[in-house]
Amino acid sequence: MFATLSDRLADTFKNLRGKGRLSEADIDATAREIRIALLEADVALPVVKDFVAAVKDRARADEVSQALNPAQQIVKIVHEELVTILGGETRRMRFAKHGPTVIMLAGLQGAGKTTLAAKLALWLKEQGKTPLLVACDLQRPNAVNQLQVNGERVGVPVFAPEPGNGVGDPVSVARASLEEAKRSLYDVVIVDTAGRLGVDAELMQQASDIREAVQPDEVLFVVDAMIGQDAVVTAQAFLDGVGYDGVVLTKLDGDARGGAALSIRQVTGRPVMFASSGEKLTDFDVFHPDRMASRILDMGDMLTLIEQAEKTFDAEQALKAAEKLTGKGGEFTLDDFLQQMQQVRKLGSMSKILGMLPGMGQMREQLENFDEREIDRIQAIIQSMTPAERDNPKIIDGSRRARIAKGAGRTVTDVNQLVDRFFEARKMMMQFARGGGMPGMPGMPGMPGAGKRNQQPKQQKKGKGARRSGNPAKAAQQAEVDAEKQKAAAAGANPFGAPTEDIDYETAAANLNLPKDFSNFLK
Protein backbone atom coordinates (compact mmCIF):
# COMPACT_ATOMS: atom_id res chain seq x y z
CA MET A 1 0.00 0.00 0.00
CA PHE A 2 2.80 2.43 0.82
CA ALA A 3 4.90 1.56 -2.23
CA THR A 4 4.60 4.98 -3.88
CA LEU A 5 5.33 6.83 -0.66
CA SER A 6 8.32 4.57 0.10
CA ASP A 7 9.79 5.11 -3.36
CA ARG A 8 9.43 8.90 -3.20
CA LEU A 9 11.01 9.10 0.25
CA ALA A 10 13.86 6.79 -0.82
CA ASP A 11 14.62 9.05 -3.80
CA THR A 12 14.54 12.09 -1.51
CA PHE A 13 17.03 10.61 0.94
CA LYS A 14 19.25 9.39 -1.90
CA ASN A 15 19.89 13.03 -2.89
CA LEU A 16 21.30 13.73 0.59
CA ARG A 17 23.93 11.01 0.54
CA GLY A 18 27.55 12.08 0.41
CA LYS A 19 26.88 15.53 1.84
CA GLY A 20 29.01 16.27 4.86
CA ARG A 21 26.82 19.18 5.87
CA LEU A 22 23.29 20.21 4.96
CA SER A 23 22.62 23.77 3.91
CA GLU A 24 19.37 25.65 4.38
CA ALA A 25 18.59 25.02 0.71
CA ASP A 26 19.10 21.26 1.17
CA ILE A 27 16.68 21.22 4.11
CA ASP A 28 14.05 23.21 2.20
CA ALA A 29 14.37 20.98 -0.86
CA THR A 30 14.07 17.83 1.28
CA ALA A 31 11.02 19.20 3.10
CA ARG A 32 9.40 20.09 -0.22
CA GLU A 33 9.94 16.55 -1.56
CA ILE A 34 8.53 15.02 1.64
CA ARG A 35 5.48 17.29 1.42
CA ILE A 36 4.84 16.25 -2.21
CA ALA A 37 5.31 12.56 -1.33
CA LEU A 38 2.78 12.75 1.53
CA LEU A 39 0.22 14.66 -0.53
CA GLU A 40 0.53 12.15 -3.36
CA ALA A 41 -0.05 9.40 -0.78
CA ASP A 42 -3.40 11.07 0.02
CA VAL A 43 -2.43 12.14 3.53
CA ALA A 44 -4.68 14.85 5.00
CA LEU A 45 -3.35 18.38 4.45
CA PRO A 46 -3.28 19.39 8.17
CA VAL A 47 -1.27 16.26 8.94
CA VAL A 48 1.18 17.04 6.13
CA LYS A 49 1.71 20.60 7.36
CA ASP A 50 2.40 19.52 10.94
CA PHE A 51 4.67 16.69 9.83
CA VAL A 52 6.81 18.79 7.47
CA ALA A 53 7.07 21.63 10.00
CA ALA A 54 8.32 19.23 12.70
CA VAL A 55 10.90 17.69 10.34
CA LYS A 56 12.20 21.12 9.25
CA ASP A 57 12.51 22.38 12.83
CA ARG A 58 14.47 19.32 13.92
CA ALA A 59 16.59 19.32 10.74
CA ARG A 60 17.77 22.87 11.48
CA ALA A 61 18.68 21.96 15.06
CA ASP A 62 22.10 20.96 16.35
CA GLU A 63 21.27 17.25 16.18
CA VAL A 64 21.74 17.37 12.39
CA SER A 65 24.38 20.07 11.99
CA GLN A 66 26.73 18.30 14.41
CA ALA A 67 25.96 14.76 13.19
CA LEU A 68 28.65 12.69 11.51
CA ASN A 69 26.17 11.67 8.82
CA PRO A 70 23.46 14.32 8.31
CA ALA A 71 21.58 12.23 5.73
CA GLN A 72 21.11 9.35 8.17
CA GLN A 73 20.08 11.82 10.85
CA ILE A 74 17.33 13.16 8.55
CA VAL A 75 16.09 9.60 7.97
CA LYS A 76 16.04 9.08 11.75
CA ILE A 77 14.01 12.27 12.23
CA VAL A 78 11.49 11.29 9.53
CA HIS A 79 11.15 7.83 11.08
CA GLU A 80 10.48 9.25 14.55
CA GLU A 81 7.93 11.74 13.21
CA LEU A 82 6.17 8.96 11.26
CA VAL A 83 5.94 6.94 14.47
CA THR A 84 4.44 9.99 16.18
CA ILE A 85 1.67 10.59 13.63
CA LEU A 86 0.90 6.85 13.55
CA GLY A 87 0.24 6.87 17.29
CA GLY A 88 3.57 6.63 19.06
CA GLU A 89 3.10 3.57 21.25
CA THR A 90 1.23 0.35 20.56
CA ARG A 91 -2.28 0.43 22.01
CA ARG A 92 -3.27 -2.86 23.67
CA MET A 93 -6.76 -4.28 24.16
CA ARG A 94 -8.47 -3.52 27.48
CA PHE A 95 -10.24 -6.43 29.14
CA ALA A 96 -12.98 -6.21 31.77
CA LYS A 97 -12.03 -7.10 35.34
CA HIS A 98 -15.42 -8.72 36.00
CA GLY A 99 -17.76 -10.44 33.58
CA PRO A 100 -17.31 -10.79 29.83
CA THR A 101 -15.37 -8.18 27.89
CA VAL A 102 -17.67 -6.61 25.28
CA ILE A 103 -16.16 -5.42 21.97
CA MET A 104 -18.42 -3.55 19.56
CA LEU A 105 -17.52 -3.11 15.88
CA ALA A 106 -18.81 -0.09 13.96
CA GLY A 107 -18.25 1.26 10.48
CA LEU A 108 -19.64 1.64 6.97
CA GLN A 109 -20.91 -1.21 4.85
CA GLY A 110 -18.13 -2.80 2.82
CA ALA A 111 -15.37 -1.97 5.29
CA GLY A 112 -15.07 -5.66 6.23
CA LYS A 113 -16.63 -5.71 9.70
CA THR A 114 -18.09 -9.23 9.50
CA THR A 115 -14.87 -10.80 8.26
CA LEU A 116 -12.88 -8.77 10.76
CA ALA A 117 -15.10 -10.00 13.60
CA ALA A 118 -14.03 -13.58 12.81
CA LYS A 119 -10.36 -12.53 12.51
CA LEU A 120 -10.54 -10.80 15.90
CA ALA A 121 -12.22 -13.86 17.43
CA LEU A 122 -9.46 -16.14 16.12
CA TRP A 123 -6.79 -13.77 17.44
CA LEU A 124 -8.43 -13.68 20.88
CA LYS A 125 -8.78 -17.47 20.85
CA GLU A 126 -5.01 -17.74 20.25
CA GLN A 127 -4.52 -15.46 23.28
CA GLY A 128 -6.32 -18.00 25.47
CA LYS A 129 -9.76 -16.31 25.46
CA THR A 130 -13.15 -17.91 24.76
CA PRO A 131 -14.95 -15.43 22.47
CA LEU A 132 -18.58 -15.37 21.33
CA LEU A 133 -19.60 -13.74 18.03
CA VAL A 134 -22.92 -11.86 18.00
CA ALA A 135 -24.81 -11.24 14.74
CA CYS A 136 -26.36 -7.78 15.09
CA ASP A 137 -26.13 -6.90 11.39
CA LEU A 138 -29.72 -7.78 10.52
CA GLN A 139 -29.98 -5.42 7.53
CA ARG A 140 -27.47 -6.61 4.92
CA PRO A 141 -28.55 -9.74 3.00
CA ASN A 142 -26.90 -12.94 4.28
CA ALA A 143 -24.80 -11.03 6.84
CA VAL A 144 -25.87 -13.45 9.60
CA ASN A 145 -25.08 -16.46 7.42
CA GLN A 146 -21.66 -15.01 6.54
CA LEU A 147 -20.79 -14.55 10.21
CA GLN A 148 -21.91 -18.13 10.96
CA VAL A 149 -19.71 -19.53 8.18
CA ASN A 150 -16.68 -17.51 9.32
CA GLY A 151 -17.31 -18.47 12.95
CA GLU A 152 -17.33 -22.14 11.99
CA ARG A 153 -14.04 -21.70 10.09
CA VAL A 154 -12.27 -20.25 13.14
CA GLY A 155 -14.00 -22.55 15.63
CA VAL A 156 -15.88 -19.81 17.49
CA PRO A 157 -19.64 -20.04 18.27
CA VAL A 158 -22.05 -17.45 16.86
CA PHE A 159 -25.08 -16.11 18.74
CA ALA A 160 -27.72 -15.45 16.05
CA PRO A 161 -31.32 -15.78 17.32
CA GLU A 162 -32.66 -13.69 14.41
CA PRO A 163 -32.39 -14.70 10.71
CA GLY A 164 -31.51 -11.19 9.52
CA ASN A 165 -32.25 -9.97 5.99
CA GLY A 166 -34.28 -7.12 7.46
CA VAL A 167 -35.93 -9.22 10.20
CA GLY A 168 -35.25 -8.75 13.92
CA ASP A 169 -34.21 -6.10 16.44
CA PRO A 170 -30.40 -5.73 16.70
CA VAL A 171 -30.61 -4.00 20.10
CA SER A 172 -32.52 -6.93 21.62
CA VAL A 173 -30.03 -9.41 20.13
CA ALA A 174 -27.10 -7.47 21.58
CA ARG A 175 -28.71 -7.34 25.02
CA ALA A 176 -29.55 -11.07 24.95
CA SER A 177 -25.98 -11.95 23.94
CA LEU A 178 -24.68 -10.75 27.32
CA GLU A 179 -26.99 -13.18 29.16
CA GLU A 180 -25.86 -15.98 26.84
CA ALA A 181 -22.18 -15.16 27.47
CA LYS A 182 -22.65 -15.21 31.24
CA ARG A 183 -24.65 -18.44 31.12
CA SER A 184 -22.15 -20.25 28.85
CA LEU A 185 -19.03 -18.69 30.45
CA TYR A 186 -17.68 -16.84 27.42
CA ASP A 187 -15.18 -14.18 28.50
CA VAL A 188 -15.28 -12.00 25.34
CA VAL A 189 -18.33 -10.89 23.33
CA ILE A 190 -17.77 -9.46 19.82
CA VAL A 191 -20.79 -7.56 18.50
CA ASP A 192 -20.98 -7.20 14.71
CA THR A 193 -23.22 -4.25 13.84
CA ALA A 194 -24.85 -3.10 10.60
CA GLY A 195 -23.35 -0.51 8.27
CA ARG A 196 -24.57 1.79 5.55
CA LEU A 197 -23.19 2.95 2.24
CA GLY A 198 -22.84 6.37 3.81
CA VAL A 199 -23.25 8.11 7.15
CA ASP A 200 -26.92 8.71 8.00
CA ALA A 201 -29.06 9.38 11.06
CA GLU A 202 -30.61 5.89 11.17
CA LEU A 203 -27.19 4.23 11.22
CA MET A 204 -25.92 6.48 14.00
CA GLN A 205 -29.04 5.98 16.09
CA GLN A 206 -28.90 2.18 15.82
CA ALA A 207 -25.19 2.11 16.72
CA SER A 208 -25.81 4.42 19.69
CA ASP A 209 -28.70 2.23 20.92
CA ILE A 210 -26.55 -0.93 20.75
CA ARG A 211 -23.76 0.82 22.62
CA GLU A 212 -26.19 1.94 25.30
CA ALA A 213 -27.59 -1.59 25.64
CA VAL A 214 -24.31 -3.51 26.03
CA GLN A 215 -21.98 -0.86 27.50
CA PRO A 216 -18.92 -2.14 25.58
CA ASP A 217 -15.42 -2.08 27.03
CA GLU A 218 -13.99 -1.34 23.59
CA VAL A 219 -15.67 0.25 20.57
CA LEU A 220 -13.62 -0.31 17.42
CA PHE A 221 -14.19 1.71 14.28
CA VAL A 222 -13.49 -0.46 11.23
CA VAL A 223 -12.33 1.54 8.22
CA ASP A 224 -11.29 0.55 4.72
CA ALA A 225 -7.75 1.90 4.26
CA MET A 226 -8.29 2.12 0.50
CA ILE A 227 -10.97 4.83 0.46
CA GLY A 228 -8.52 7.71 0.94
CA GLN A 229 -9.56 11.05 2.38
CA ASP A 230 -13.18 9.94 2.82
CA ALA A 231 -11.95 7.58 5.55
CA VAL A 232 -10.94 10.57 7.66
CA VAL A 233 -14.33 12.26 7.12
CA THR A 234 -16.21 9.09 8.03
CA ALA A 235 -14.02 8.50 11.08
CA GLN A 236 -14.74 11.99 12.36
CA ALA A 237 -18.50 11.55 11.76
CA PHE A 238 -18.58 8.28 13.74
CA LEU A 239 -16.51 9.84 16.50
CA ASP A 240 -19.00 12.68 16.85
CA GLY A 241 -22.13 10.51 16.46
CA VAL A 242 -21.29 7.28 18.30
CA GLY A 243 -17.78 7.55 19.70
CA TYR A 244 -15.13 4.85 19.65
CA ASP A 245 -11.92 3.90 21.46
CA GLY A 246 -9.73 2.64 18.63
CA VAL A 247 -9.47 2.14 14.88
CA VAL A 248 -9.01 -1.04 12.85
CA LEU A 249 -7.55 -0.66 9.35
CA THR A 250 -8.62 -3.25 6.79
CA LYS A 251 -7.35 -4.06 3.29
CA LEU A 252 -3.82 -2.86 3.99
CA ASP A 253 -2.65 -5.27 1.30
CA GLY A 254 -4.40 -3.20 -1.38
CA ASP A 255 -2.75 -0.97 -3.95
CA ALA A 256 -4.25 2.31 -2.75
CA ARG A 257 -2.01 5.13 -1.59
CA GLY A 258 -2.58 4.58 2.13
CA GLY A 259 -3.01 8.15 3.32
CA ALA A 260 -5.89 7.14 5.61
CA ALA A 261 -3.55 5.15 7.84
CA LEU A 262 -1.32 8.19 8.28
CA SER A 263 -4.19 10.63 8.81
CA ILE A 264 -6.82 9.03 11.08
CA ARG A 265 -4.74 8.96 14.25
CA GLN A 266 -3.69 12.59 13.92
CA VAL A 267 -7.15 13.90 12.96
CA THR A 268 -9.34 11.92 15.39
CA GLY A 269 -6.90 11.43 18.26
CA ARG A 270 -7.89 7.75 18.47
CA PRO A 271 -5.15 5.11 18.08
CA VAL A 272 -5.01 2.48 15.37
CA MET A 273 -5.20 -0.79 17.33
CA PHE A 274 -5.34 -3.54 14.71
CA ALA A 275 -4.55 -4.00 11.05
CA SER A 276 -5.92 -6.53 8.57
CA SER A 277 -3.63 -7.16 5.61
CA GLY A 278 -5.10 -10.05 3.63
CA GLU A 279 -8.07 -12.25 2.84
CA LYS A 280 -7.08 -15.13 5.10
CA LEU A 281 -8.58 -15.19 8.59
CA THR A 282 -5.04 -15.26 10.00
CA ASP A 283 -4.03 -12.02 8.24
CA PHE A 284 -4.68 -9.92 11.32
CA ASP A 285 -2.40 -8.49 13.99
CA VAL A 286 -1.81 -5.69 16.46
CA PHE A 287 -0.86 -2.39 14.83
CA HIS A 288 2.66 -1.26 15.81
CA PRO A 289 3.40 2.37 14.78
CA ASP A 290 7.18 1.94 14.89
CA ARG A 291 7.08 -1.17 12.70
CA MET A 292 4.77 0.47 10.18
CA ALA A 293 7.08 3.50 9.99
CA SER A 294 10.03 1.16 9.36
CA ARG A 295 8.13 -0.51 6.52
CA ILE A 296 7.34 2.84 4.93
CA LEU A 297 11.04 3.80 5.03
CA ASP A 298 12.08 0.36 3.67
CA MET A 299 13.80 -0.58 6.93
CA GLY A 300 11.97 -3.88 7.10
CA ASP A 301 9.89 -5.38 9.87
CA MET A 302 12.01 -8.12 11.39
CA LEU A 303 10.11 -8.21 14.71
CA THR A 304 6.83 -9.12 13.02
CA LEU A 305 8.60 -11.70 10.88
CA ILE A 306 10.17 -13.29 13.97
CA GLU A 307 6.84 -13.32 15.82
CA GLN A 308 5.12 -15.02 12.89
CA ALA A 309 7.92 -17.57 12.65
CA GLU A 310 7.66 -18.37 16.37
CA LYS A 311 3.91 -18.98 16.03
CA THR A 312 4.23 -21.06 12.84
CA PHE A 313 7.42 -23.09 13.11
CA ASP A 314 7.55 -26.43 14.91
CA ALA A 315 10.28 -25.94 17.53
CA GLU A 316 11.05 -29.67 17.85
CA GLN A 317 11.35 -30.11 14.10
CA ALA A 318 13.54 -27.01 13.79
CA LEU A 319 15.82 -28.35 16.57
CA LYS A 320 16.25 -31.68 14.78
CA ALA A 321 17.15 -29.86 11.55
CA ALA A 322 19.68 -27.71 13.42
CA GLU A 323 21.30 -30.80 14.96
CA LYS A 324 21.66 -32.36 11.52
CA LEU A 325 23.29 -29.21 10.20
CA THR A 326 25.85 -29.33 13.00
CA GLY A 327 26.53 -32.99 12.31
CA LYS A 328 25.12 -34.25 15.64
CA GLY A 329 21.86 -35.74 14.34
CA GLY A 330 22.86 -37.35 11.07
CA GLU A 331 23.02 -35.68 7.67
CA PHE A 332 20.69 -32.96 6.43
CA THR A 333 18.64 -34.59 3.64
CA LEU A 334 16.24 -33.52 0.92
CA ASP A 335 13.34 -34.58 3.20
CA ASP A 336 14.56 -32.10 5.82
CA PHE A 337 14.97 -29.47 3.12
CA LEU A 338 11.37 -30.00 1.96
CA GLN A 339 10.07 -29.79 5.54
CA GLN A 340 11.85 -26.47 6.03
CA MET A 341 10.33 -25.13 2.79
CA GLN A 342 6.86 -26.19 3.93
CA GLN A 343 7.41 -24.48 7.29
CA VAL A 344 8.33 -21.24 5.52
CA ARG A 345 5.24 -21.56 3.35
CA LYS A 346 3.02 -21.60 6.44
CA LEU A 347 4.12 -18.02 7.11
CA GLY A 348 2.15 -16.91 4.06
CA SER A 349 3.04 -15.40 0.72
CA MET A 350 6.77 -15.53 -0.03
CA SER A 351 6.68 -12.04 -1.53
CA LYS A 352 5.05 -10.78 1.69
CA ILE A 353 7.69 -12.50 3.83
CA LEU A 354 10.58 -11.18 1.75
CA GLY A 355 8.99 -7.72 1.82
CA MET A 356 9.59 -7.60 5.59
CA LEU A 357 13.35 -7.72 5.07
CA PRO A 358 15.26 -4.41 5.06
CA GLY A 359 16.05 -2.95 1.64
CA MET A 360 13.57 -5.10 -0.27
CA GLY A 361 11.81 -2.00 -1.56
CA GLN A 362 14.50 -1.80 -4.22
CA MET A 363 13.43 -5.24 -5.47
CA ARG A 364 9.68 -4.58 -5.42
CA GLU A 365 9.20 -5.47 -9.07
CA GLN A 366 10.93 -8.84 -8.64
CA LEU A 367 8.86 -9.56 -5.51
CA GLU A 368 5.62 -8.74 -7.31
CA ASN A 369 6.58 -11.10 -10.14
CA PHE A 370 7.65 -13.89 -7.77
CA ASP A 371 5.98 -17.17 -8.72
CA GLU A 372 4.44 -18.62 -5.55
CA ARG A 373 4.12 -22.02 -7.28
CA GLU A 374 7.89 -22.54 -7.22
CA ILE A 375 7.62 -24.38 -3.88
CA ASP A 376 5.00 -26.69 -5.45
CA ARG A 377 7.47 -27.55 -8.21
CA ILE A 378 10.25 -28.24 -5.70
CA GLN A 379 7.90 -30.46 -3.69
CA ALA A 380 6.89 -32.40 -6.82
CA ILE A 381 10.53 -33.07 -7.75
CA ILE A 382 11.56 -34.19 -4.24
CA GLN A 383 8.49 -36.40 -3.81
CA SER A 384 9.27 -38.08 -7.15
CA MET A 385 12.51 -39.40 -5.65
CA THR A 386 12.93 -42.66 -3.80
CA PRO A 387 13.68 -42.56 -0.04
CA ALA A 388 17.27 -43.58 -0.76
CA GLU A 389 17.69 -40.70 -3.22
CA ARG A 390 16.31 -38.19 -0.74
CA ASP A 391 18.65 -39.46 1.99
CA ASN A 392 21.70 -39.39 -0.29
CA PRO A 393 21.29 -37.08 -3.32
CA LYS A 394 24.82 -37.98 -4.46
CA ILE A 395 23.54 -41.24 -5.95
CA ILE A 396 21.22 -39.39 -8.35
CA ASP A 397 22.89 -40.04 -11.69
CA GLY A 398 21.72 -39.22 -15.20
CA SER A 399 19.17 -42.02 -15.57
CA ARG A 400 17.71 -41.32 -12.13
CA ARG A 401 17.37 -37.62 -12.95
CA ALA A 402 15.50 -38.44 -16.15
CA ARG A 403 13.09 -40.70 -14.21
CA ILE A 404 12.56 -38.05 -11.49
CA ALA A 405 11.89 -35.34 -14.08
CA LYS A 406 9.33 -37.52 -15.83
CA GLY A 407 7.58 -38.37 -12.57
CA ALA A 408 7.40 -34.71 -11.50
CA GLY A 409 6.36 -33.40 -14.89
CA ARG A 410 9.46 -31.23 -15.06
CA THR A 411 12.62 -31.17 -17.15
CA VAL A 412 15.97 -32.74 -16.32
CA THR A 413 17.38 -29.20 -16.12
CA ASP A 414 14.94 -28.42 -13.30
CA VAL A 415 16.09 -31.51 -11.39
CA ASN A 416 19.75 -30.59 -11.94
CA GLN A 417 19.15 -27.06 -10.66
CA LEU A 418 17.31 -28.31 -7.56
CA VAL A 419 20.06 -30.79 -6.63
CA ASP A 420 22.79 -28.21 -7.18
CA ARG A 421 20.92 -25.59 -5.13
CA PHE A 422 20.36 -28.11 -2.35
CA PHE A 423 24.08 -28.87 -2.01
CA GLU A 424 24.93 -25.14 -2.03
CA ALA A 425 22.20 -24.32 0.52
CA ARG A 426 23.24 -27.20 2.78
CA LYS A 427 26.86 -26.11 2.72
CA MET A 428 25.94 -22.53 3.63
CA MET A 429 23.49 -23.58 6.37
CA MET A 430 26.07 -25.92 7.90
CA GLN A 431 28.60 -23.09 7.92
CA PHE A 432 26.15 -20.84 9.77
CA ALA A 433 25.00 -23.58 12.16
CA ARG A 434 28.58 -24.33 13.19
CA GLY A 435 29.27 -20.68 13.91
CA GLY A 436 31.67 -20.22 11.04
CA GLY A 437 29.87 -17.25 9.52
CA MET A 438 29.83 -16.94 5.77
CA PRO A 439 31.65 -19.67 3.83
CA GLY A 440 35.31 -18.83 3.38
CA MET A 441 35.24 -16.23 6.14
CA PRO A 442 36.42 -16.57 9.77
CA GLY A 443 33.82 -16.92 12.49
CA MET A 444 32.49 -13.92 14.37
CA PRO A 445 34.02 -13.32 17.80
CA GLY A 446 31.92 -14.73 20.61
CA MET A 447 30.09 -17.18 18.35
CA PRO A 448 30.37 -20.97 18.75
CA GLY A 449 33.19 -22.37 16.74
CA ALA A 450 34.90 -19.02 16.31
CA GLY A 451 38.13 -20.34 17.75
CA LYS A 452 41.48 -21.27 16.29
CA ARG A 453 40.01 -23.62 13.72
CA ASN A 454 38.66 -20.64 11.81
CA GLN A 455 41.91 -18.74 11.89
CA GLN A 456 44.01 -18.87 8.77
CA PRO A 457 47.83 -18.86 9.04
CA LYS A 458 49.31 -15.50 8.39
CA GLN A 459 50.93 -15.21 5.03
CA GLN A 460 54.08 -13.24 4.57
CA LYS A 461 53.74 -10.24 2.34
CA LYS A 462 55.41 -10.61 -0.95
CA GLY A 463 57.79 -7.81 -1.72
CA LYS A 464 60.53 -6.98 -4.18
CA GLY A 465 63.15 -8.28 -1.74
CA ALA A 466 64.79 -7.38 1.55
CA ARG A 467 65.59 -3.70 1.90
CA ARG A 468 69.31 -2.80 2.31
CA SER A 469 70.66 0.16 4.18
CA GLY A 470 72.41 2.87 2.21
CA ASN A 471 75.28 2.81 4.73
CA PRO A 472 77.92 0.33 3.42
CA ALA A 473 78.93 -0.80 6.94
CA LYS A 474 75.33 -1.48 7.98
CA ALA A 475 74.62 -3.19 4.67
CA ALA A 476 77.57 -5.55 5.15
CA GLN A 477 76.47 -6.32 8.70
CA GLN A 478 72.91 -7.04 7.53
CA ALA A 479 74.26 -9.34 4.79
CA GLU A 480 76.13 -11.37 7.40
CA VAL A 481 72.98 -11.70 9.54
CA ASP A 482 70.94 -12.87 6.52
CA ALA A 483 73.62 -15.42 5.65
CA GLU A 484 73.51 -16.83 9.19
CA LYS A 485 69.72 -17.11 9.02
CA GLN A 486 69.86 -18.99 5.74
CA LYS A 487 72.52 -21.33 7.12
CA ALA A 488 70.35 -22.08 10.19
CA ALA A 489 67.29 -22.70 8.02
CA ALA A 490 69.24 -25.11 5.80
CA ALA A 491 70.43 -27.04 8.86
CA GLY A 492 66.80 -27.52 9.99
CA ALA A 493 64.97 -26.02 12.92
CA ASN A 494 64.90 -27.69 16.30
CA PRO A 495 61.24 -28.48 17.11
CA PHE A 496 61.86 -27.74 20.81
CA GLY A 497 63.29 -24.31 20.12
CA ALA A 498 66.73 -25.29 21.55
CA PRO A 499 70.06 -24.64 19.78
CA THR A 500 71.06 -27.28 17.25
CA GLU A 501 74.73 -27.24 18.34
CA ASP A 502 76.81 -26.48 21.45
CA ILE A 503 77.59 -22.79 21.92
CA ASP A 504 80.52 -21.29 23.84
CA TYR A 505 78.61 -18.55 25.69
CA GLU A 506 81.76 -16.92 27.19
CA THR A 507 83.31 -16.47 23.74
CA ALA A 508 80.01 -15.23 22.36
CA ALA A 509 79.66 -12.68 25.18
CA ALA A 510 83.21 -11.40 24.55
CA ASN A 511 82.41 -10.85 20.88
CA LEU A 512 79.20 -8.85 21.51
CA ASN A 513 81.00 -5.45 21.12
CA LEU A 514 78.73 -3.68 23.63
CA PRO A 515 79.08 0.03 24.65
CA LYS A 516 81.47 0.73 27.52
CA ASP A 517 78.75 1.77 29.96
CA PHE A 518 76.36 -1.06 29.01
CA SER A 519 77.72 -3.31 31.81
CA ASN A 520 75.94 -1.09 34.34
CA PHE A 521 72.62 -2.46 33.11
CA LEU A 522 73.70 -6.06 33.68
CA LYS A 523 74.37 -5.68 37.41
C-alpha positions, 0 to 999 in steps of 0.5 A: 500500500505504501509503495509509492510513498516509500519510493518517493522518500527513498529518492529524496534521501538518496539526494542527501547522501555524500553531503558532509553538511546540509545547507538551508537550501538542502533542508528546504528541498528535502522538506518540499519533496517530503510534502509532495510525497505525503500529498501524493499518498493522500495524507490529509493536508493538516497532517502534512503541514504539521509533519513537514514543520516538525521535520524542518525544525528538527533538521535545522537543530544541532542534532543534524548540523553536528551529526557525523552523517546528516543524511542518516540523521534526517532519515532518523528524524522522519522515522520518529515523526512517522511513528508519532503521527501513527500513534507513538506507542502500541495500544493494547486491548483492554479487558474487563475485570469482572464479567465478559469483555464486550467489543463492539464493531462499527463502520460503513458497509463494505469496510469488512466488519463481518470478516474482521469479527471472525479474525478478531475472534481467532486472534483472541482465541489464540490469546487463550480467550473464549470469544462469542460472536454476536450477529447484530447486522440484521440489515445486509442480506446474508450477513448473519449467514456469513458470520456463521460460516466464518465463525465455523471456520475459526471454531468460534460459536455465533449467537444469532437468534434472528435470521436477519435480511431485514428481520429482527431487532439488533438491540434486543439481540445485543442485550440477549448476547450478554446473558448468553455469554454469562450463562455459557461462560464466554469471557469475550463478546464481539458484537458485529453491527450493521453498516450503511453505504454512507453516514446517515441518522438511522445508522448512527441511532442504531449504533448508539442504541446498541452501545447503550444496551451492552456498555462495551469495554472497547468500541472499534471503528473499522475503516477501509484503508483504500478509500482515501480522504473519505476515511478521515471524514467518516471516522470523524463523523462516527466519533461525533455521532457514536464515539469509539476507542480505537481504529481497525484498518482493513485491506492494507494489502491493497494498492491504494495510496494509504493516506488514511492510515497516516491521517486518522490517528492525527485527525481523530486522536484515536489510536489504530489498534489492529490491522488486517492485511489479507483475505485469510482469517489469520491475516490480522495483527496488532498495529505497531506504529514503529514497525509500520514506519520502518516498513514505509522507510524500507527498513523492514519489519524483522520483529513481526517476521520473527513473531510469525515464525515463532507462532508457525514453526515447529520448535522440535522439528527445527531443533532436529534440523539444526542438529543435523546441520551441525553434524550431531543428528545425522546428515541434512537430507532432501526430506529435511529441506522440503520440511523447512520449505513447507514451514516457511510456506506456512508463514504466508506469501513468499513475496510478503515475507521477503517484503519484511526484510530491510532494503527489499523496496529496491526489489519490489518489481521482482517480488511482485513477479515472484511465482508462488508455485515454485515451492510446489514444483520443488515439492513435486521433484523431491516427492518423485525421488525414492527414499534412498535418493532423498537421503543421499542425493549424491547417488542421483545419476543421469538415468535417475534424474531423467526418471525423477523429471518424468515423474514430477512433470518437469525437465531434467534441467529443473532436477539438476538445478534443484540438486545443485541448489540443495548442495549449495544451501546445505553447505551454507546452512552448515557453515552458519550452524557451526558458527563459522559465519559466511563460507570462506570467512572466519567466524564472528568473535563470541560465536560458537566455533569461532576459535582457532580452527577458523583462523588462517595462518598469516601469510608473509607479504610478498615484496621486491626483496629485503631492503638494504641500508644505504650505509655500506657498513650497515649493509655488510652487517645485515648481509652477514645476519641474513647469511647466518639465518639462511645457514640455520634454516638449511640445517633444519629447525629444532622443534623444541626451540633449543640450539642445534649445536653447542655454543661457547657462551663466554666467547660469544659474550666477549664478541658482543661489542657492547658500549662501555657503559652497558655493563651497568645495566647487567648488574 
